[in-house]
Amino acid sequence: MSDAYDLYQQGRSHLRSGMPAQATVALEKAKRLEPEQASIREALGIAYFRIGRWPEAETEFRKVLALSPTDDYAHYALGRALGNQGRHHEAATHLKLARSLRPRADADLELDDQSSRSETSDA
């Protein structure tokens, strides 16, 4: 296994354990090794979101969208991060896109829930 994957798994473990600040350390290291890996960027965005670092979360979710423009979860998470920064008009665009890309699964898009998508995806 690669160092980036091990760091990603460590970060996911911290997220599952409710330790998002600790997750950012491992995930930032993984990002430096694999900056174009969407799963690492998504997990890092979730960690930043959970500790209220909205601009950093926004950056990570924007990168996920640059890598995968139709990622419904990244649109949803970006919308939430923008909304938390008071940028409601811009947030609404991404939230609508998320709903249109995945119209019947809104319940699966919980960002602050401990059972986020990142915890079931692999790098």
Protein Blocks (a to p, Z undefined) as FASTA:
>chain_A
ZZklmmmmmmmmmmmnopaklmmmmmmmmmmmmmmlmklmmmmmmmmmmnopaklmmmmm
mmmmmmmmmlmklmmmmmmmmmmnopamlmmmmmmmmmmmmmmlmmmmcfkbmkbfklmp
cZZ
